[in-house]
Amino acid sequence: MSSARITALEAEVAGLRKALVSRTVIGQATGLIAARKPCTPQQAFGLLVHVSQHHNIKLHVAADRLVAAFVHAHLGRPVKPSDQLLWDHVNATTANDSGETDDGFAEEVSNTSP
């Protein structure tokens, strides 16, 4: 097997590992949102996408920051203000069951932290 082929395969494996980690953390964040909000897992994923787009960060980054903030808060550790901002956005946004609005969400006021 040529060294170019080995390099290509190593890059592919690295990409697959990264995708697996990203998918896992996205699933964790979706589960946390669904557990905290009165919504389905599909709506929670939509909310995660909404937060990611609103804050102009990649989906897996938003998910990682939400999970990290949740863990830190529940262990009594300080939460980064930028990560708390994401949870504040989640808490202030509810999934719209009817899905009739432009983005599928309705804004409401909430002061709940992770």
N, C-alpha and C positions, 0 to 999 in steps of 0.2 A: 504494500500500500504506500502511495507516495506521501511525502511530507505535507504537500498542499491538501491532500484529501484528509489526512489526520488533523490538520489545523482546522479545516472546515467542519469536521465532525466534532472537534472539541468546542468550537464556537457554537455549534448547534446544541450540544449538551448544555453548555453554559446558559444559552437562551432559554432552553426548556426548564432548567432549574429556576431561573429568574421568574419565568411565567408561573411555575408552580407556587413559588413563594407569594407572588402577587395575587394569584387566585385565592390562596389560603387567607391572606389578610383581608381581601375584599369580602370573602365569605364571613369572616369574623366580624367585620364592621357592619355588614348587612344584618347579621344575627343580633348584634348589640342594639342597632337601631330598631329592629323589629320587636325586640324584647322591651324596649323603653317606650315605644310609640304604639298607639293602637293602629297597626297596619300589618299588611301581609309581607312576607319576604320580598315579593316582587316590588311592592311599593317602597319598602326600605331600600332596595337596590336603586330604585328610581330617585329616591331622596339623596342617596349617596352620590349618584351621578350629578344631581342638581347642585349639591354643595361643592363638588369638585369643579364643576363648570363655573359656578358663581365666584369661587375663589381663585379660578384660573390655575388649578394644580391638577396633576395627573391623578386619575382615579385611585391607583394603588397608593399614591402618596397621601391622599386624603384619608383613605382607609387606614393606613398605617398610623397616621397622626391621631385619628379618632380612637383606635384601639389603644395606643400608647397613653393617651390622656385618660381613658377610662381606667386602665390598669393603675396608673399613677394615682388617680383620685381615690380609688378603692384601697390602695395600700397606704394612703395618708401621705403620699409624696406630693411635692409641688407639681402643678401642671403648667406647661409653657402657655403664656397668654395667647400665642398664635394658635395653639391646639385647642385651648378653651374656646376661642372664637368659633372654631368649627362646630363644637358641641352646642354652643349658643345658637348657631344657625340651625342646626338639626332640631333643637328644642323649640325654636321659634317658627318652625315650618312643619306643617302636617300634610300627610298624603291625602289628596282629595279622592274620596271613594268613587265619586262619579266620573272623575277624569275629564270633566267638561271644560276646565280652564286651559289657557294656552300652554302652560308648562305642567299641568297636572297637580299643582300644589296651591294651597291657600295659606297665607301668612297669618299667624296669630302671635300674641305676645306671651312669652314664657320666660321665667327667670330661673328655671331648673338647671343645675349644673350636673356634670356626669356622676 
